[in-house]
Amino acid sequence: MTFVKEVTLYQYRYIVGYIAIVVLLLGLLMLGLNQAPRGLSQQEMNSAVTSINVNLFKPTVTNVVDAPYHLLQKASIHYLGLSPVAIKLPSIVIGVMTGLGIILMLQKWFRKNVAIVTALIIVTSVGFLSLARTGTPLIMTAFWTVMLLWGATHVLHAEKHRFLWKLFCFISIALLAYSPFGIYPLLVMVIAGIFHPHVRNRLKQGEWWHHTIAIAAILIVIGPLIAAVIHTPSIGMQLLGLDRLDEFHVQQFIPNLVSTLSSLFDFTHNNTTLIATPMFGVATTILLLLGLLKLFTASYSARSYMLFIWLALLFVVLTVRPDMLLLVIVPATLILAIGMETLIRLWYDLFPRNPYARIAALIPLSILLISIVGINIERYFYGYHYSPLSSEFHPELPAVRNTLESQKLGKTKAVVLSVPAEQVGFYDIMRREYPRLTVNSDPSSSTPPIIVLDDATPQRQNTLPTRIVTNDLSGEDQAVLLRVYTR
Protein backbone atom coordinates (compact mmCIF):
# COMPACT_ATOMS: atom_id res chain seq x y z
CA MET A 1 0.00 0.00 0.00
CA THR A 2 2.84 2.40 0.89
CA PHE A 3 4.57 1.60 -2.41
CA VAL A 4 1.41 2.41 -4.37
CA LYS A 5 1.07 5.76 -2.61
CA GLU A 6 4.71 6.64 -3.31
CA VAL A 7 4.47 5.70 -6.99
CA THR A 8 1.28 7.71 -7.49
CA LEU A 9 2.58 10.70 -5.42
CA TYR A 10 -0.57 10.24 -3.35
CA GLN A 11 0.52 12.47 -0.48
CA TYR A 12 1.31 15.31 -2.91
CA ARG A 13 -1.89 14.97 -4.92
CA TYR A 14 -3.40 18.26 -3.77
CA ILE A 15 -0.24 20.28 -4.41
CA VAL A 16 0.03 18.69 -7.86
CA GLY A 17 -3.64 19.48 -8.46
CA TYR A 18 -3.24 23.15 -7.52
CA ILE A 19 -0.19 23.57 -9.73
CA ALA A 20 -1.92 21.79 -12.64
CA ILE A 21 -4.96 24.08 -12.43
CA VAL A 22 -2.88 27.28 -12.32
CA VAL A 23 -0.62 26.23 -15.20
CA LEU A 24 -3.54 25.02 -17.32
CA LEU A 25 -5.58 28.15 -16.61
CA LEU A 26 -2.72 30.51 -17.51
CA GLY A 27 -2.03 28.56 -20.69
CA LEU A 28 -5.66 28.51 -21.82
CA LEU A 29 -6.19 32.22 -21.14
CA MET A 30 -3.09 33.26 -23.09
CA LEU A 31 -3.37 30.75 -25.95
CA GLY A 32 -4.31 32.18 -29.35
CA LEU A 33 -5.83 35.46 -28.21
CA ASN A 34 -6.01 36.64 -31.83
CA GLN A 35 -7.34 33.32 -33.14
CA ALA A 36 -10.16 32.32 -30.80
CA PRO A 37 -12.03 34.44 -31.56
CA ARG A 38 -10.46 36.08 -34.61
CA GLY A 39 -10.44 39.73 -33.64
CA LEU A 40 -12.29 42.03 -31.29
CA SER A 41 -16.03 42.31 -30.81
CA GLN A 42 -17.78 45.68 -30.94
CA GLN A 43 -18.44 45.29 -27.19
CA GLU A 44 -14.69 45.05 -26.54
CA MET A 45 -14.07 48.15 -28.63
CA ASN A 46 -16.76 50.03 -26.71
CA SER A 47 -15.24 48.85 -23.44
CA ALA A 48 -11.82 50.23 -24.43
CA VAL A 49 -13.36 53.62 -25.27
CA THR A 50 -15.19 53.70 -21.93
CA SER A 51 -11.99 52.74 -20.08
CA ILE A 52 -9.99 55.57 -21.63
CA ASN A 53 -12.63 58.10 -20.61
CA VAL A 54 -13.46 56.83 -17.11
CA ASN A 55 -12.57 59.15 -14.22
CA LEU A 56 -13.63 58.34 -10.66
CA PHE A 57 -12.80 61.90 -9.59
CA LYS A 58 -15.53 63.13 -11.93
CA PRO A 59 -18.30 60.55 -11.37
CA THR A 60 -21.02 62.87 -12.62
CA VAL A 61 -19.25 63.37 -15.95
CA THR A 62 -18.34 59.78 -16.87
CA ASN A 63 -20.21 56.51 -16.55
CA VAL A 64 -18.65 54.74 -13.55
CA VAL A 65 -20.45 51.42 -14.08
CA ASP A 66 -17.80 48.68 -13.87
CA ALA A 67 -15.27 51.38 -12.94
CA PRO A 68 -12.84 48.96 -11.18
CA TYR A 69 -12.48 46.99 -14.41
CA HIS A 70 -12.26 50.05 -16.63
CA LEU A 71 -9.51 51.53 -14.49
CA LEU A 72 -7.47 48.34 -14.94
CA GLN A 73 -8.13 48.34 -18.68
CA LYS A 74 -7.21 52.02 -18.90
CA ALA A 75 -3.85 51.31 -17.23
CA SER A 76 -3.28 48.30 -19.48
CA ILE A 77 -3.89 50.30 -22.68
CA HIS A 78 -1.80 53.21 -21.36
CA TYR A 79 1.28 51.07 -20.72
CA LEU A 80 0.95 48.47 -23.50
CA GLY A 81 -0.72 50.53 -26.21
CA LEU A 82 -3.97 49.77 -27.99
CA SER A 83 -3.76 46.06 -28.86
CA PRO A 84 -5.86 42.91 -28.38
CA VAL A 85 -3.56 41.78 -25.55
CA ALA A 86 -3.85 45.11 -23.70
CA ILE A 87 -7.64 45.10 -24.06
CA LYS A 88 -8.03 41.51 -22.83
CA LEU A 89 -5.29 41.55 -20.16
CA PRO A 90 -7.51 42.78 -17.27
CA SER A 91 -9.97 39.94 -17.93
CA ILE A 92 -7.13 37.43 -18.04
CA VAL A 93 -5.64 38.63 -14.74
CA ILE A 94 -9.04 38.72 -13.05
CA GLY A 95 -9.84 35.34 -14.61
CA VAL A 96 -6.79 33.78 -12.94
CA MET A 97 -7.75 35.39 -9.63
CA THR A 98 -11.32 34.14 -10.03
CA GLY A 99 -10.07 30.62 -10.71
CA LEU A 100 -7.90 30.69 -7.58
CA GLY A 101 -10.81 32.18 -5.63
CA ILE A 102 -13.05 29.32 -6.76
CA ILE A 103 -10.55 26.78 -5.40
CA LEU A 104 -10.21 28.61 -2.08
CA MET A 105 -13.98 29.04 -1.78
CA LEU A 106 -14.74 25.40 -2.60
CA GLN A 107 -12.13 24.22 -0.09
CA LYS A 108 -14.13 25.88 2.68
CA TRP A 109 -17.38 24.25 1.54
CA PHE A 110 -16.16 20.81 0.41
CA ARG A 111 -13.25 18.39 0.73
CA LYS A 112 -10.04 19.24 -1.11
CA ASN A 113 -10.42 16.51 -3.72
CA VAL A 114 -13.91 17.77 -4.61
CA ALA A 115 -12.68 21.37 -4.74
CA ILE A 116 -9.82 20.57 -7.13
CA VAL A 117 -11.88 18.41 -9.50
CA THR A 118 -14.75 20.92 -9.62
CA ALA A 119 -12.43 23.88 -10.14
CA LEU A 120 -10.67 22.08 -13.00
CA ILE A 121 -13.98 21.45 -14.77
CA ILE A 122 -15.26 25.00 -14.27
CA VAL A 123 -12.14 26.94 -15.29
CA THR A 124 -11.96 24.98 -18.54
CA SER A 125 -15.66 25.37 -19.30
CA VAL A 126 -16.88 27.35 -22.29
CA GLY A 127 -18.61 29.88 -20.05
CA PHE A 128 -15.60 30.61 -17.85
CA LEU A 129 -13.16 30.86 -20.77
CA SER A 130 -15.59 33.22 -22.50
CA LEU A 131 -15.64 35.44 -19.41
CA ALA A 132 -11.90 35.46 -18.88
CA ARG A 133 -10.80 35.88 -22.52
CA THR A 134 -13.19 38.72 -23.43
CA GLY A 135 -12.02 42.30 -23.00
CA THR A 136 -15.22 43.48 -21.34
CA PRO A 137 -16.24 43.74 -17.66
CA LEU A 138 -18.49 40.64 -17.84
CA ILE A 139 -16.22 38.71 -15.48
CA MET A 140 -16.47 41.24 -12.64
CA THR A 141 -19.81 40.02 -11.27
CA ALA A 142 -18.49 36.45 -11.03
CA PHE A 143 -15.18 37.61 -9.52
CA TRP A 144 -16.63 39.73 -6.72
CA THR A 145 -19.31 37.11 -6.00
CA VAL A 146 -16.60 34.46 -5.53
CA MET A 147 -14.59 36.83 -3.31
CA LEU A 148 -17.69 37.60 -1.22
CA LEU A 149 -18.54 33.90 -0.78
CA TRP A 150 -14.95 33.11 0.19
CA GLY A 151 -14.83 35.89 2.76
CA ALA A 152 -18.31 35.13 4.13
CA THR A 153 -17.31 31.50 4.71
CA HIS A 154 -14.39 32.62 6.89
CA VAL A 155 -16.73 34.89 8.87
CA LEU A 156 -19.34 32.15 9.40
CA HIS A 157 -16.71 29.65 10.55
CA ALA A 158 -15.54 32.12 13.23
CA GLU A 159 -11.87 31.79 12.27
CA LYS A 160 -8.96 34.04 13.25
CA HIS A 161 -8.86 37.62 12.00
CA ARG A 162 -12.62 37.56 11.75
CA PHE A 163 -12.88 41.35 11.69
CA LEU A 164 -10.52 41.56 8.71
CA TRP A 165 -12.62 38.99 6.88
CA LYS A 166 -15.73 41.03 7.66
CA LEU A 167 -14.04 44.12 6.26
CA PHE A 168 -13.03 42.11 3.19
CA CYS A 169 -16.67 41.08 2.70
CA PHE A 170 -17.97 44.63 3.00
CA ILE A 171 -15.42 45.93 0.49
CA SER A 172 -16.35 43.09 -1.88
CA ILE A 173 -20.01 44.10 -1.50
CA ALA A 174 -19.15 47.72 -2.35
CA LEU A 175 -17.16 46.74 -5.43
CA LEU A 176 -19.81 44.22 -6.50
CA ALA A 177 -22.27 47.12 -6.57
CA TYR A 178 -20.33 48.64 -9.49
CA SER A 179 -21.21 45.63 -11.71
CA PRO A 180 -24.56 45.28 -13.51
CA PHE A 181 -26.64 42.50 -11.92
CA GLY A 182 -24.20 42.48 -8.98
CA ILE A 183 -27.02 43.33 -6.58
CA TYR A 184 -28.69 39.96 -7.17
CA PRO A 185 -26.00 37.64 -5.70
CA LEU A 186 -25.86 39.99 -2.72
CA LEU A 187 -29.65 39.86 -2.41
CA VAL A 188 -29.50 36.05 -2.46
CA MET A 189 -27.00 35.98 0.41
CA VAL A 190 -28.96 38.50 2.46
CA ILE A 191 -32.23 36.55 2.09
CA ALA A 192 -30.46 33.27 2.90
CA GLY A 193 -28.87 34.91 5.97
CA ILE A 194 -32.21 36.18 7.22
CA PHE A 195 -33.97 32.83 6.92
CA HIS A 196 -31.16 30.51 8.09
CA PRO A 197 -30.79 30.59 11.92
CA HIS A 198 -27.03 29.77 12.05
CA VAL A 199 -26.12 32.47 9.56
CA ARG A 200 -28.45 34.95 11.25
CA ASN A 201 -26.79 34.30 14.61
CA ARG A 202 -23.30 34.79 13.20
CA LEU A 203 -24.22 38.09 11.58
CA LYS A 204 -25.44 39.48 14.91
CA GLN A 205 -22.07 38.89 16.59
CA GLY A 206 -19.31 41.50 16.63
CA GLU A 207 -18.39 44.79 18.27
CA TRP A 208 -20.26 47.94 17.30
CA TRP A 209 -17.07 49.65 16.14
CA HIS A 210 -16.43 46.74 13.74
CA HIS A 211 -19.68 47.52 11.98
CA THR A 212 -18.95 51.26 12.03
CA ILE A 213 -15.59 50.80 10.29
CA ALA A 214 -17.12 48.38 7.78
CA ILE A 215 -19.93 50.79 6.88
CA ALA A 216 -17.43 53.65 6.54
CA ALA A 217 -15.31 51.51 4.17
CA ILE A 218 -18.37 50.77 2.03
CA LEU A 219 -19.31 54.44 1.80
CA ILE A 220 -15.78 55.45 0.80
CA VAL A 221 -15.53 52.79 -1.92
CA ILE A 222 -19.05 53.25 -3.24
CA GLY A 223 -19.09 57.06 -2.96
CA PRO A 224 -18.39 57.81 -6.65
CA LEU A 225 -21.11 55.37 -7.70
CA ILE A 226 -23.67 56.98 -5.39
CA ALA A 227 -22.81 60.41 -6.81
CA ALA A 228 -23.16 59.12 -10.36
CA VAL A 229 -26.54 57.47 -9.67
CA ILE A 230 -27.91 60.62 -8.02
CA HIS A 231 -26.78 62.71 -10.98
CA THR A 232 -27.87 60.17 -13.61
CA PRO A 233 -30.64 57.84 -12.32
CA SER A 234 -30.46 55.73 -15.48
CA ILE A 235 -27.15 54.36 -14.19
CA GLY A 236 -29.08 52.77 -11.32
CA MET A 237 -31.41 51.11 -13.83
CA GLN A 238 -28.36 49.81 -15.71
CA LEU A 239 -26.88 48.33 -12.53
CA LEU A 240 -30.16 46.57 -11.78
CA GLY A 241 -30.34 45.24 -15.33
CA LEU A 242 -33.61 47.10 -15.92
CA ASP A 243 -32.32 49.48 -18.58
CA ARG A 244 -33.76 47.23 -21.31
CA LEU A 245 -36.92 46.23 -19.50
CA ASP A 246 -39.09 48.12 -22.01
CA GLU A 247 -37.90 45.68 -24.70
CA PHE A 248 -39.39 42.71 -22.84
CA HIS A 249 -42.99 41.60 -23.44
CA VAL A 250 -44.94 38.89 -21.64
CA GLN A 251 -45.27 36.83 -24.81
CA GLN A 252 -41.47 36.54 -24.88
CA PHE A 253 -41.38 34.63 -21.58
CA ILE A 254 -41.61 31.11 -23.04
CA PRO A 255 -39.30 31.77 -26.05
CA ASN A 256 -36.69 33.32 -23.73
CA LEU A 257 -36.93 30.37 -21.33
CA VAL A 258 -36.52 27.88 -24.19
CA SER A 259 -33.58 29.88 -25.56
CA THR A 260 -31.86 29.90 -22.16
CA LEU A 261 -32.31 26.16 -21.61
CA SER A 262 -31.12 25.48 -25.16
CA SER A 263 -28.00 27.59 -24.64
CA LEU A 264 -27.23 25.68 -21.46
CA PHE A 265 -28.09 22.08 -22.32
CA ASP A 266 -29.02 21.56 -26.00
CA PHE A 267 -26.34 19.08 -27.09
CA THR A 268 -27.85 18.56 -30.56
CA HIS A 269 -26.83 22.01 -31.79
CA ASN A 270 -23.49 23.73 -31.28
CA ASN A 271 -23.61 27.46 -31.91
CA THR A 272 -21.09 30.24 -31.43
CA THR A 273 -22.03 33.88 -31.01
CA LEU A 274 -20.30 35.88 -28.29
CA ILE A 275 -20.13 32.57 -26.37
CA ALA A 276 -20.13 29.00 -27.61
CA THR A 277 -23.24 27.05 -26.66
CA PRO A 278 -24.31 24.82 -25.05
CA MET A 279 -22.28 26.01 -22.07
CA PHE A 280 -22.23 22.58 -20.43
CA GLY A 281 -21.45 19.19 -21.94
CA VAL A 282 -23.31 15.94 -21.31
CA ALA A 283 -21.09 14.70 -18.46
CA THR A 284 -21.12 18.09 -16.71
CA THR A 285 -24.91 18.27 -17.04
CA ILE A 286 -25.29 14.84 -15.40
CA LEU A 287 -23.15 16.00 -12.48
CA LEU A 288 -25.24 19.18 -12.21
CA LEU A 289 -28.44 17.12 -12.09
CA LEU A 290 -26.91 14.90 -9.42
CA GLY A 291 -26.06 18.03 -7.44
CA LEU A 292 -29.60 19.37 -7.78
CA LEU A 293 -31.06 16.08 -6.54
CA LYS A 294 -28.72 16.19 -3.54
CA LEU A 295 -29.86 19.74 -2.75
CA PHE A 296 -33.42 18.53 -2.22
CA THR A 297 -32.27 15.88 0.27
CA ALA A 298 -30.23 18.39 2.32
CA SER A 299 -32.53 21.42 2.11
CA TYR A 300 -31.79 22.39 5.73
CA SER A 301 -28.19 23.51 5.05
CA ALA A 302 -27.15 27.14 4.53
CA ARG A 303 -25.80 26.40 1.05
CA SER A 304 -29.12 24.79 0.07
CA TYR A 305 -31.04 27.86 1.25
CA MET A 306 -28.77 30.10 -0.78
CA LEU A 307 -28.78 27.99 -3.94
CA PHE A 308 -32.56 27.55 -4.01
CA ILE A 309 -33.04 31.32 -3.74
CA TRP A 310 -30.28 31.91 -6.31
CA LEU A 311 -31.82 29.55 -8.86
CA ALA A 312 -35.25 31.11 -8.42
CA LEU A 313 -33.82 34.59 -8.96
CA LEU A 314 -31.82 33.46 -12.00
CA PHE A 315 -34.96 31.95 -13.47
CA VAL A 316 -36.62 35.37 -13.41
CA VAL A 317 -33.56 37.30 -14.61
CA LEU A 318 -32.73 35.00 -17.53
CA THR A 319 -36.28 34.86 -18.82
CA VAL A 320 -36.19 38.66 -19.06
CA ARG A 321 -32.52 38.96 -20.11
CA PRO A 322 -31.39 35.70 -21.77
CA ASP A 323 -28.26 37.51 -22.97
CA MET A 324 -26.92 37.42 -19.38
CA LEU A 325 -26.43 33.65 -19.50
CA LEU A 326 -22.97 33.83 -17.95
CA LEU A 327 -24.52 34.77 -14.59
CA VAL A 328 -25.01 31.03 -13.99
CA ILE A 329 -21.26 30.33 -13.65
CA VAL A 330 -20.93 30.76 -9.86
CA PRO A 331 -24.12 28.92 -8.75
CA ALA A 332 -23.35 26.20 -11.32
CA THR A 333 -19.91 25.82 -9.72
CA LEU A 334 -21.45 25.13 -6.31
CA ILE A 335 -24.06 22.73 -7.69
CA LEU A 336 -21.39 20.92 -9.70
CA ALA A 337 -19.28 20.53 -6.56
CA ILE A 338 -22.27 19.00 -4.73
CA GLY A 339 -22.76 16.58 -7.61
CA MET A 340 -19.07 15.61 -7.66
CA GLU A 341 -19.07 15.16 -3.88
CA THR A 342 -22.13 12.90 -4.13
CA LEU A 343 -20.52 10.81 -6.88
CA ILE A 344 -17.32 10.26 -4.86
CA ARG A 345 -19.26 9.40 -1.71
CA LEU A 346 -21.35 6.85 -3.60
CA TRP A 347 -18.16 5.10 -4.70
CA TYR A 348 -16.65 5.18 -1.21
CA ASP A 349 -19.86 3.78 0.28
CA LEU A 350 -19.50 0.74 -1.97
CA PHE A 351 -16.06 -0.01 -0.46
CA PRO A 352 -16.06 1.51 3.05
CA ARG A 353 -13.06 -0.50 4.29
CA ASN A 354 -11.11 -1.26 1.14
CA PRO A 355 -8.23 1.25 0.65
CA TYR A 356 -7.26 -0.28 -2.71
CA ALA A 357 -10.74 0.36 -4.07
CA ARG A 358 -10.47 3.99 -3.00
CA ILE A 359 -7.21 4.41 -4.88
CA ALA A 360 -8.62 2.45 -7.83
CA ALA A 361 -11.39 5.04 -8.04
CA LEU A 362 -8.77 7.52 -9.24
CA ILE A 363 -8.60 5.70 -12.57
CA PRO A 364 -12.21 6.13 -13.75
CA LEU A 365 -12.38 9.58 -12.11
CA SER A 366 -9.23 10.66 -13.96
CA ILE A 367 -10.62 9.36 -17.25
CA LEU A 368 -13.89 11.23 -16.64
CA LEU A 369 -12.06 14.42 -15.68
CA ILE A 370 -9.66 14.34 -18.64
CA SER A 371 -12.56 13.70 -21.02
CA ILE A 372 -14.61 16.61 -19.67
CA VAL A 373 -11.67 19.02 -19.69
CA GLY A 374 -10.57 17.93 -23.17
CA ILE A 375 -14.06 18.34 -24.63
CA ASN A 376 -14.48 21.74 -22.94
CA ILE A 377 -11.23 23.04 -24.43
CA GLU A 378 -11.98 21.60 -27.87
CA ARG A 379 -15.48 23.11 -27.94
CA TYR A 380 -14.24 26.55 -26.99
CA PHE A 381 -11.26 26.85 -29.33
CA TYR A 382 -12.74 25.01 -32.31
CA GLY A 383 -16.05 26.77 -31.79
CA TYR A 384 -14.50 30.22 -32.04
CA HIS A 385 -11.78 29.40 -34.57
CA TYR A 386 -14.12 27.87 -37.16
CA SER A 387 -17.34 29.65 -36.30
CA PRO A 388 -19.30 30.88 -39.35
CA LEU A 389 -20.25 33.88 -37.19
CA SER A 390 -16.63 35.06 -36.94
CA SER A 391 -17.60 38.01 -39.15
CA GLU A 392 -19.01 39.60 -35.98
CA PHE A 393 -15.44 40.08 -34.76
CA HIS A 394 -13.01 42.67 -36.16
CA PRO A 395 -9.46 41.39 -36.77
CA GLU A 396 -8.02 44.58 -38.30
CA LEU A 397 -6.28 46.18 -35.29
CA PRO A 398 -2.94 44.25 -35.46
CA ALA A 399 -2.74 44.90 -39.22
CA VAL A 400 -3.33 48.61 -38.68
CA ARG A 401 -0.62 48.77 -36.01
CA ASN A 402 1.87 46.85 -38.14
CA THR A 403 1.23 49.15 -41.09
CA LEU A 404 1.67 52.30 -39.01
CA GLU A 405 4.86 50.95 -37.42
CA SER A 406 6.43 49.66 -40.64
CA GLN A 407 6.22 53.04 -42.37
CA LYS A 408 6.47 55.21 -39.23
CA LEU A 409 3.12 56.68 -40.14
CA GLY A 410 1.45 58.82 -37.53
CA LYS A 411 4.74 59.54 -35.77
CA THR A 412 6.94 61.20 -38.37
CA LYS A 413 4.41 61.33 -41.20
CA ALA A 414 0.85 62.55 -41.20
CA VAL A 415 -1.67 59.82 -41.91
CA VAL A 416 -5.44 59.52 -42.05
CA LEU A 417 -7.13 56.32 -40.91
CA SER A 418 -10.65 55.83 -42.28
CA VAL A 419 -12.82 53.34 -40.42
CA PRO A 420 -16.52 52.55 -39.98
CA ALA A 421 -18.34 55.29 -38.06
CA GLU A 422 -18.95 53.12 -34.98
CA GLN A 423 -15.18 52.45 -34.68
CA VAL A 424 -13.92 56.04 -34.91
CA GLY A 425 -13.86 56.48 -31.12
CA PHE A 426 -11.96 53.21 -30.70
CA TYR A 427 -9.20 53.94 -33.22
CA ASP A 428 -8.99 57.52 -32.02
CA ILE A 429 -7.30 56.08 -28.89
CA MET A 430 -4.25 55.39 -31.08
CA ARG A 431 -3.58 59.12 -31.40
CA ARG A 432 -1.92 58.89 -27.98
CA GLU A 433 0.83 56.80 -29.59
CA TYR A 434 0.66 58.36 -33.06
CA PRO A 435 0.25 62.13 -32.63
CA ARG A 436 0.12 62.80 -36.39
CA LEU A 437 -2.72 60.34 -36.92
CA THR A 438 -6.21 61.51 -37.90
CA VAL A 439 -9.20 59.16 -37.68
CA ASN A 440 -12.42 59.64 -39.65
CA SER A 441 -15.11 57.66 -41.43
CA ASP A 442 -15.03 59.42 -44.82
CA PRO A 443 -12.02 58.45 -46.99
CA SER A 444 -13.29 60.51 -49.93
CA SER A 445 -12.51 63.76 -48.07
CA SER A 446 -9.12 62.72 -46.68
CA THR A 447 -5.65 63.71 -47.85
CA PRO A 448 -3.34 60.76 -48.66
CA PRO A 449 -1.64 58.72 -47.39
CA ILE A 450 -4.70 56.85 -46.13
CA ILE A 451 -5.36 53.47 -44.56
CA VAL A 452 -8.89 52.36 -45.36
CA LEU A 453 -10.43 49.49 -43.43
CA ASP A 454 -12.51 47.23 -45.64
CA ASP A 455 -15.39 46.74 -43.17
CA ALA A 456 -18.39 48.84 -44.27
CA THR A 457 -16.22 51.85 -45.16
CA PRO A 458 -16.92 53.90 -48.31
CA GLN A 459 -14.30 53.11 -50.92
CA ARG A 460 -12.19 55.68 -52.70
CA GLN A 461 -13.17 56.12 -56.33
CA ASN A 462 -10.80 55.84 -59.30
CA THR A 463 -7.80 55.12 -57.07
CA LEU A 464 -5.86 51.89 -56.73
CA PRO A 465 -4.39 50.98 -53.34
CA THR A 466 -0.62 50.66 -53.09
CA ARG A 467 -0.97 47.81 -50.62
CA ILE A 468 -3.68 45.34 -49.62
CA VAL A 469 -3.44 43.45 -46.33
CA THR A 470 -5.38 40.18 -45.91
CA ASN A 471 -5.80 37.69 -43.11
CA ASP A 472 -3.78 34.47 -42.87
CA LEU A 473 -6.59 32.23 -44.14
CA SER A 474 -6.84 30.86 -47.65
CA GLY A 475 -9.51 30.25 -50.27
CA GLU A 476 -12.99 31.52 -49.57
CA ASP A 477 -12.08 32.34 -45.95
CA GLN A 478 -9.45 34.90 -46.98
CA ALA A 479 -10.63 38.47 -46.44
CA VAL A 480 -9.22 41.96 -46.94
CA LEU A 481 -8.30 43.58 -43.62
CA LEU A 482 -7.28 46.99 -44.90
CA ARG A 483 -6.15 48.94 -47.95
CA VAL A 484 -3.29 51.41 -47.99
CA TYR A 485 -3.35 54.44 -50.30
CA THR A 486 -0.37 56.77 -50.75
CA ARG A 487 0.45 59.77 -52.92
Residue pairs with C-beta under 8 A, 6 or more apart in sequence:
1 355
1 356
4 10
4 356
4 359
5 11
5 359
8 359
8 362
9 16
10 359
13 113
14 112
14 113
14 116
17 116
17 120
18 103
18 116
20 120
21 99
21 103
21 116
21 119
21 120
21 123
22 96
22 99
22 100
24 120
24 123
24 124
24 373
25 95
25 96
25 99
25 123
26 96
28 123
28 124
28 129
28 377
29 92
29 95
29 96
29 129
29 132
29 133
30 92
31 381
32 381
32 385
33 84
33 85
33 88
33 133
34 84
34 395
34 398
35 384
35 385
36 133
36 380
36 381
36 384
36 385
37 384
37 385
37 387
37 390
37 393
38 384
38 385
38 390
38 393
38 395
38 471
39 84
39 390
39 393
39 394
39 395
39 396
39 397
40 84
40 87
40 135
40 393
40 394
40 395
40 397
41 134
41 136
41 274
41 392
41 393
41 394
42 392
42 394
42 422
43 134
43 136
43 274
44 87
44 88
44 134
44 135
44 136
45 394
45 423
45 426
46 426
47 70
47 73
47 87
47 135
47 136
47 137
48 73
48 77
48 82
48 87
48 135
48 426
48 429
49 425
49 426
49 429
50 63
50 70
51 69
51 70
51 71
51 73
51 74
51 77
52 74
52 77
52 429
53 62
54 62
54 63
54 64
54 67
54 70
54 71
54 74
55 61
55 62
56 64
56 67
56 71
56 224
59 224
59 225
59 227
59 228
59 231
60 227
60 228
60 231
60 232
63 228
63 232
63 235
64 178
64 224
64 225
64 228
64 235
65 178
65 179
65 180
65 228
65 235
65 238
65 239
66 137
66 140
66 178
66 179
66 180
67 178
67 224
67 225
68 140
68 175
68 178
69 90
69 94
69 137
69 139
69 140
70 137
72 90
72 93
72 94
73 86
73 87
73 89
73 90
73 135
76 86
76 87
76 89
76 90
77 86
77 87
77 429
78 432
79 86
80 86
80 89
81 401
81 433
82 397
82 401
82 429
82 430
82 433
83 397
83 398
83 401
84 135
84 397
84 398
87 135
88 133
88 134
88 135
90 135
91 131
91 132
91 133
91 134
91 135
91 136
91 138
91 139
92 132
92 133
94 132
94 139
94 140
94 143
95 128
95 131
95 132
95 133
95 139
96 132
97 143
98 128
98 131
98 132
98 139
98 142
98 143
98 146
99 119
99 123
99 128
99 132
101 143
101 146
101 147
101 150
102 118
102 119
102 122
102 123
102 146
102 333
103 115
103 116
103 119
104 150
105 146
105 149
105 150
105 153
106 114
106 115
106 118
106 119
106 333
106 334
106 337
107 115
108 150
108 153
108 154
108 157
109 115
109 153
109 303
109 334
109 337
110 118
110 337
110 338
110 341
111 341
113 344
114 337
114 340
114 341
114 344
115 337
117 340
117 365
117 369
118 333
118 336
118 337
118 340
120 369
120 373
121 284
121 287
121 336
121 340
121 369
121 372
121 373
121 376
122 128
122 329
122 332
122 333
122 336
123 129
124 372
124 373
124 376
124 377
125 279
125 280
125 284
125 329
125 376
126 275
126 276
126 277
126 278
126 279
126 280
126 376
126 379
126 380
126 383
127 275
127 279
127 280
127 325
127 326
127 328
127 329
127 332
128 329
129 376
129 380
130 138
130 274
130 275
130 276
130 326
130 380
131 138
131 139
131 142
131 326
131 329
132 139
134 274
137 179
138 326
140 178
140 179
140 182
141 176
141 179
141 180
141 181
141 182
141 185
141 327
142 326
142 327
142 329
142 330
144 172
144 175
144 176
144 179
144 182
145 176
145 182
145 185
145 330
146 330
147 168
147 172
148 169
148 172
148 173
148 176
148 185
148 186
148 189
149 189
149 330
151 165
151 166
151 168
151 169
151 172
152 169
152 189
154 162
154 165
155 162
155 165
155 166
155 169
155 202
156 198
156 199
156 202
156 302
158 202
159 165
162 206
163 206
163 210
166 206
166 210
166 214
167 213
167 214
167 217
170 214
170 215
170 217
170 218
171 217
171 218
171 221
173 186
173 218
174 217
174 218
174 221
174 222
175 221
176 182
176 183
176 185
176 186
177 183
177 186
177 222
177 225
177 239
178 222
178 225
178 239
179 239
180 238
180 239
180 240
180 241
181 239
181 240
181 241
181 317
181 324
181 327
182 239
183 239
183 240
184 241
184 313
184 317
184 327
185 310
185 330
187 313
188 306
188 309
188 310
188 313
189 306
191 309
192 199
192 302
192 305
192 306
192 309
193 199
193 200
193 203
194 200
195 305
196 302
196 305
198 302
199 302
225 235
228 235
229 235
229 236
229 239
234 243
237 243
237 245
241 317
241 320
241 321
241 324
244 321
245 320
248 320
248 321
253 319
256 318
256 319
256 320
256 322
257 318
257 319
259 322
260 318
260 319
260 322
260 325
262 269
262 277
262 278
263 277
263 278
263 279
263 322
263 325
264 277
264 278
264 279
264 280
264 325
264 328
265 278
265 280
265 285
266 277
266 278
267 278
267 281
267 282
267 285
270 276
270 277
270 278
270 379
270 383
271 277
272 383
272 384
272 387
272 389
273 389
273 392
274 392
275 325
275 326
276 379
276 380
276 383
276 384
276 387
277 325
279 325
279 328
280 288
280 332
281 372
281 375
281 376
281 379
283 368
283 371
283 372
283 375
284 336
284 372
284 376
286 339
287 336
287 339
287 340
287 343
288 332
288 335
288 336
288 339
289 339
290 338
290 339
290 342
290 343
291 334
291 335
291 336
291 337
291 338
291 339
291 340
291 342
292 335
292 339
293 342
294 338
294 339
294 341
294 342
295 304
295 307
295 308
295 335
295 338
298 304
299 305
299 308
303 334
303 338
307 331
307 334
307 335
310 331
311 331
314 327
314 328
314 331
317 324
317 327
318 324
318 325
318 327
318 328
344 361
344 365
347 361
348 358
348 361
350 357
351 357
351 358
384 390
394 423
394 455
395 471
395 481
396 453
396 454
396 455
396 481
396 482
399 469
399 481
399 482
400 417
400 427
400 430
400 451
400 453
400 482
401 430
403 409
403 451
403 467
403 469
403 482
403 484
404 410
404 411
404 415
404 430
404 434
404 437
404 451
407 413
409 415
409 434
409 436
409 437
409 449
409 451
410 430
410 431
410 433
410 434
410 435
410 436
410 437
411 434
411 435
411 436
412 436
413 436
413 449
414 436
414 438
414 447
415 434
415 436
415 437
415 438
415 449
415 450
415 451
416 437
416 438
416 439
416 440
416 443
416 446
416 447
416 448
416 449
416 450
416 451
417 427
417 430
417 437
417 438
417 439
417 440
417 450
417 451
417 453
418 439
418 440
418 441
418 442
418 443
418 446
418 450
418 451
418 452
418 453
418 457
418 458
419 426
419 427
419 439
419 440
419 441
419 453
419 455
419 457
420 441
420 453
420 455
420 456
420 457
421 441
423 453
424 439
424 440
424 441
427 439
428 439
430 437
430 439
431 437
431 438
431 439
438 446
440 446
441 457
442 458
443 450
443 452
443 457
443 458
443 459
443 460
443 485
444 458
444 460
444 461
448 485
448 486
448 487
449 484
449 485
449 486
449 487
450 460
450 484
450 485
450 486
451 482
451 483
451 484
451 485
452 459
452 460
452 465
452 482
452 483
452 484
452 485
453 481
453 482
454 479
454 480
454 481
454 482
454 483
460 485
463 485
465 483
465 484
465 485
466 484
466 485
466 486
467 483
467 484
468 480
468 482
468 483
468 484
469 480
469 481
469 482
469 483
469 484
470 478
470 479
470 480
470 481
471 477
471 478
471 479
471 481
473 479
